[in-house]
Amino acid sequence: MTEENVNLENLSFEEALLKLEDIVRELESGRIKLDDAVSAYEEAVKLKNLCTEKLKAAALKVEKIEINKDGTLNVSPLDNVEQ
């Protein structure tokens, strides 16, 4: 594992998203050299994947908590919530 990968994995979701937004702004500006743009794009893909993984992990932790009529708690995955 490279040092860059280790640094990316240590980022919070918010930090990774901010870095991703910065890269997108830089790429959209058009004032970046081609080689730098390719490197920035590669980093953006890694950051996007990291954000996706962190969102999926957070979604797995989110649960619906209900209080039953007898006062006990019932916990179920949020996916089971009727909309």
Secondary structure, 3 states (H helix, E strand, C coil): CCHHHHHHHCCCHHHHHHHHHHHHHHHHHCCCCHHHHHHHHHHHHHHHHHHHHHHHHHHHHCEEEEECCCCCEEEEEHHHCCC
